Amino acid sequence: MAKDLTLKDHTFSELKRLAHVRGFPKEAKAIQDYLMALMVMETFEGVTALMDDLASTEWIDFPQAAMVRRMAYERTEALRKQRAACAECGGSGFKTVWFLTTYHGMSLAPKKHERLRDIHSQGEADDFSRVLQVWMDDNPKADRQMVVSAAENCACRNRVSVLQ
């Protein structure tokens, strides 16, 4: 699988596997509905497993997008319950991480980003920002530095549930 392949791209290529079934959507809006229904699976593996099941079923007519979405929700229910109990992200599937960003001089043109692995909360990030600001005030010729936050997939989001 290509490194830059998105879930939408993967889902579209998987959906094309059923293009031979009578009633396969022809209009862009209908195809978009199916893509959104399949993407409920949230992972490449989940989409592939659901499409394997759909491909192995003898269909008289192509199933409605609502039916595919319902199948996807049923399969991911256990994963969502497991994720809700995650202490790291509180069930969102994402966690906040912090970086020290260094800029060229006093501009806002980034020079480098360093992950702050010792920062685990907004309070700690605020404390470090205050210390950094004092240092910058004492060193006016130094490059500007800021603490910035970003979202990262939580490990619970990357787990693949048993899709049966």
ABEGO torsion letter per residue (X at the ends): XBAABBAAAAAAAAAAAAAABBGBBABAAAAAAAAAAAAAAGBAAAAAAAAAAAAABBBABBBBAAAAAAAAAAAAAAAAAAAAABAAAGGAGBBBBBBBBBBBEABABBABBBBBAABABAAAAAAAAAAAAAAAAABAABBBBBBBBBBBBBAAAABBBBBX
